[in-house]
Amino acid sequence: MAPYTGIPLSPAELSYLHTSLSQDPPIRPDGRSPTQFRPLVAETDILPSTNGSARICFPDGTEAIVGVKAEVEKTRAAGQDVIRGGEGVLGLGRGGGRDVDDEEMEDGEGNAVKSGRGRDEWVEIAIELPALLADAGLKDTLWINNRFHWRLYIDILLLSQPLSYPLPLLSLTTHLALLSTRLPALISEQDEDPLFNDDWEASTPLYPRHTNPSSSVQQHHIKPPITLLVMTVGPAILFDPSADELAVADAVLALSVAQQLPTDATSKSSDQAPSFKLIALRTVDPPSRLTAGGVPNTLNTTTTTTTSSGTSGTMGSSQKKPTAGEVLAIRERDQGTSVWRPPRGGVSRAVVGRMIKAVVERGGVGWEVMEGLAGVET
C-alpha cells in the first residue's frame, strides 16, 4: 500500500499535471508564468509593543506573524558568560557567540571605523532560518559601544497548517519585520552607559532605506536575506510552487540570497547598483516521491487474478490470486504503460545553475521579491 501523502490527486491527475508543467512554456493550474508569485497579503507594524513586526498571508490560507524585540545588554568580556534569568546565552547559527576580529574600514567621509564587532549570540530567533546570521552587517548594527550592545529577539508564529513548504513564508515575513524594525536614537557618547532619545520619531531603522553606495560600512546589510522555493518539472523551472505543483515536482530547492554592494566602494554610477549573491542552498524532498505509481486496472491485485493458463480474469472460485513477485514482475515489464510514475533521482548541476541564475541575476526573481517587500514597508 502506498504511503499517505495528503495529496487529493489521483494517479491520472498527477500524470496530467506533470505533463502540463513540462510543456514549453509550462501550463500552471492557476495560469501563472514560471516566475510569477501568487498574490499575498502583507502588512507591517501590527504589534504595538515590538520594535518591528510583520504579517504575511498566502492564498492557501497559510499565515505567519513575526515580531522583533530589542533590549540593551551588557557585553561580556572574553571568556565570560552572560547570565540572564539563570540561563546561559542562547546563540544560534554556526559559531554562536564567537568574537569576530575587528577590521578597519572607511565610511563615506573617509573616517576610519571598525567592522566585525558583532556576535552571533546577539540575535535570538524562534526557529532556524537559513543564512539569517550570515549577515555580518546586522550583527555590527547591534553594537552600541565597548560595554553594551542590542540583543534582538525574533519570534515567529505560524498561524495555520501549511499546505506547502512553509520556509519561504517564514523567511519573507521575517525579512519584512526586520525592514520595519527601529532602534531608539543614542544620545550618550563613547563608552558611557547608553542613554536614548525617548522620541520614537527620532529612532533609526535597523536597515536604512537609502544606502550610500560610497560607504563600505553598510555594504553587508542593505536588506535582510530571503529564501525562495524553486522546483523543476522536466525542463521547466517554476517559482513559488503551490501544493498541487509540489505533488509532481522532480526536484525542489530552497535558495537563500542576500543583497550586496559592489567591491568598488568609490563608484557612484548606476552600473554599481546592489547585486545579489547566493548565501545558502538546501534541497527539499518533494512529496511527489511518496505518491503511488498508477498502473492499468489489469494489474490491480484486488480485482485481477491469474488462471492456470496464465491469462488474466476476474477473481472467482476457480482462480487464484497472483503473488507479489508475479505482480512486481508484470509492473516492471509494463512500466512504460503506467499512468503515473513517481519521479526518482536528483537534479543536475546545469539545472541548479539555471535556477540560481534566475534568482540572483539583475532584474531576476530575487530582485522583484525584495523590491515588492520594500514597497510594503514604505
N, C-alpha and C positions, 0 to 999 in steps of 0.2 A: 504493500500500500504506500502510495506517495505521501511524503510528509505534508502537513498542513501549513500553508503559507499565508492564508488570509487573503489571497488574491481571488476575487469573484469572477474569474475568467476561465472559460473552457479551453481545452487544447486548440480547438478550431479558432476561437477568438484570439488566442495568443499568437497563433500562426499568421492570421490576417494582420494583426497589429505589427508584428515583426516585419512582414513583407512591406507594409505601408511605410514604416520608418526607414526601411532600407532603400527606398527609392531616391532618385536624384532629380529634384530636391526631395527631401523626406516629407511625407504627409503625416502631420501630427494630428491626434484626435481633436484637439481644440483649435486647429487652424493656425498655430503659431509658426513663425520661422525658426530655423535651427538655433539662432542666438537670442531669440526673444524670450523675455521672462514673463511669468504670469503676473497679472496686476496684484498689487498688495496694498494694504492699509498701514501707514506708518505715521507715528507722531512722537514728539519729544516732550520733556519736562512734564511728565504726567504724575510724578511722585514729588510732593512738595518738600519732604524732609531730606532729600538727597542732593548731592552736588550735580548730578546728571542722571537722566533716566530716559528710556525709550520703550516703545511698544510697536511690534510688527505683527500683522495677521495675514496669513496666506489664504488663498481662495479655498483650500481644502478644509478650512476651519482651524488649522494649527496656529496657535498664538503664543507669543513669548513676550515677557516683560523683563527688562534689565534695569537695575538700579546701581548707581555708583556713589559710594560714600567715602569721603576723605577725612582723615584725622591726623593731627600732628603727633609725632612720636620722636622720642629721643634716640639718636643714632647710637648704636652700640659701638664700643671700642673693639679693636682687633682681638679676637679670641674670647669676647664676652657675649653671653647670651642675653637677649631681652626677654623678660618675663612679663606677661600680661594675663592677669586673672588666673595665675597658677599654671598657665600653659606656655609651652615654648613657641617660638616663631614658626609659623606655617608658611614656608616658602614653596612656590610651585615652579615647575619647569626644571630643566637640567641646570645643575649648579646653583640651586636655590640658596640664596644667602651669600653667595661668593662676592668678594670685592673685585671691582674692575680697576685696573691701573689707570690713573689719570693721564689724559692725553691733551697736550697743548693744542688749541685751535684758535682761530681768529674770527671775530664777528664781523658784521658789515662795516663797522667803523674802524677796523684794524686793531681792536683791543684784544689782548690775549685772554682767553677763557679756557676752562678745563672741561673736558668731556669724559664720559665713562665714570661718573661719580655715583651712578645709581646701582641698586642691587635688586636681584630678582625677588627677594623676600619682602620688598616694599609693596608688592602687588599681591593681593589675595583674591582668588576667583573661585566661585562655587563649583565649577566644573573645568576640565582642561580643554582649552581651545587651542588648536594648532597655531604655533608661531606668534601668539599674542605677546609673550615675554621676549621674543626675538627683537622687538622694537627697543633698541638701546636708548633712543631719544625719549621714550615715555618714562623710563626709569630716571634719566637725568633731570627731567622736568620736576620730579618729586623731591629733588634735593633743595633744601632751604638754606642751610649753612653747615658748617662742620659739626654742629652739635645736634641738629634737628632735621627731620625730613617728613614728608607727607606719606601716609600709608593709604593705599586705595583698597577698598573692599568692593568687589564686583559680584552682585547677587543676580543669579539668572533663574527665572521661573518659566517653565514650560507649562502652559495652562491647559492644553488639550492633548489627547492621544494623537501622535503624529501618524499620518497615513504614508509618509515618505521619510527619507533620511533627514533628521531634524538639524544636523550640524550647520548647514548654510543659514537657516533661520536664526539660530542662536548666534552665529557669527555676525550676521548683518545687524541684528538688534544690539549686540554689544558694541559694534562699530558706531552705530548711531548714538548710543548712550555716551560713549567716550567723546564723541564730537560735541555733545551738548554739555559736557562736564566743565564746570568753572571752579577756580580756586580763589579764596579771598586774597586781595592785594596785600603784599607785605610792606609794612611801613617801618619796621625795625631795620637796623643796619648790622652788617658783618655777622659776628657770632653771638650777638645778643639773643636773649630769649625772644622767640618770634612774637611779634605784635602785628595784628592785621587790621585792615580797614573794615569797619562793620557795614559799610555801604556796599550792598550786593551789586549795584550798578558799576562799581569800580573793580569788580572781580575780573580776573584774567582767565581766558579759556585754556583748558588743558592742551588743546590742539588749535593753534591760531588759524583763523580762516584765511588770512592773507599772509603768505610766507615770502620773505625777501629772498629772491634767487641768489643774491650775492652773499648771503650769510650761510656759512657752513655749519653753524651751530644747530640749525633746525633741519638739516638735510635728512636725518633719520626718523623724524616723527612728523611729517607733513600730515598724514592721516593714519588712523589705525589700520592694521591689515584686515583683509576679508577672506573668507573661504567660500569657494563656489563649487557646485556639484556639476560634473560633466560626465556624460555617458556616450557610448558608441553602440550603434546597431548596424552591423555590416560596415560599409564605408562612411556612414553618416555620423557626425559628431553633434550632439544635442546638449543644450544648456538648460538648467533648471528643469530636470525631468519630473513629470508627475508620477504618482504611484503606479498607474497603469503602464507608463512607459518603462519604469524600472522593472516591471514584471517580464520584459523581453530584452533587457539590456545584455549586451555581450560583455561589456566591461564598464566599471564606474570608478571615477577618480574624484577625490576632494583636493582641489588646488587652492593653496593659501598664497596670496600675493600682497605686496605692500608697495607703497609709492616711495620713490627716492628722487633726490635731485641729482643732476649730473655732477661728475667729479670736478669739472671746471667751474669753480665757485665764482670766478671773476666775470663770467659771461652773463649778460642780461638779455640775450637775443631770444626770440620766440622758439628757436631751434633747441634751446637749452631748457625747455619746459620739463616738469617732473615726468619721469618714466616709471614703469612697473618692473618689479623683479619677483621671481618665484622664491618663496622662503620655506615652503613645506609642501609635501605631496604625500598622499596616502591613498591606498586602494581600498575600495569598499566592495564587499562580497554582495553582488546583487541577488535579490530574491528569485530571479529567473533560474538560477542554478538548482533551486529546490522544487520547481514546478514538475508536474508529471508529464512524461512523454505521451503524446497522443498516438494511438495505433488504430488500425482498422478494426471494426467490430468483429471480424472473423478471428481476431486474436484475443478477444475478451474471454478470460478464463471462466467467468461466471455464466456465460451463455454458450460457449463453444467447447466441443469435445472432439476427440479423435477416435474414429471407429477402428476396428481391427484391420480394415483395408487401407488405413492411412488417410481417409477423406474426412472432411470436417462436416459437422452437422449439429443440430440442436440436441442438447443433452436429454437423454431418455434412459429407460431402464436397461437397454442393451448396449449402451455406450459408456465408455469410461472417460474420466476427466484427465486431460494431459498433465504430465508432471511439470514442475517449474523449469527443469532443464530443457524440456521439449519446447515450452513457450519461449524461453530465452533464445534458443537456437533459431526459432522462426522469426523472432523480432530482429535478431542480428542479421538474418538473411534478408529480411524485407524492410530494413530500417530506412531505406530510401523512400518508401511509400508512407512513412509515418506522417501523421497530421502535424505534430509539433515535436521538435527535438530540443530539449534544454541546452543552452549554449555551454560549451566547455572551452577550457584554455584561457589564456590571458590576453594581453594587448601588446602589440609590437612597439618597439621604440620609435618607429617612424610616426605611428599614430599618436603616441604620447607627446612627441614633439609638436605635432599639429595642434593638439589640444592646448598645450602650454602657450604656443604662439598666438592662438586665437584669444587668449586671456590677457597676455602681457603686452601685445603689440599696441602701438599708438592708435587710439581710436577703437581698441578692441572691447571685448565684453567687460573686462575688469574696469576699464576707463568709464564705460557707460554706467556701471553699477555704482561706482564711487561718486560720479557726478550726480546721479539721481538721489543718493542718500544725502549728499551735501545740500541739494535743493530742499530736502525735507527739513534739515536742521536750520536753514536760514529762513 
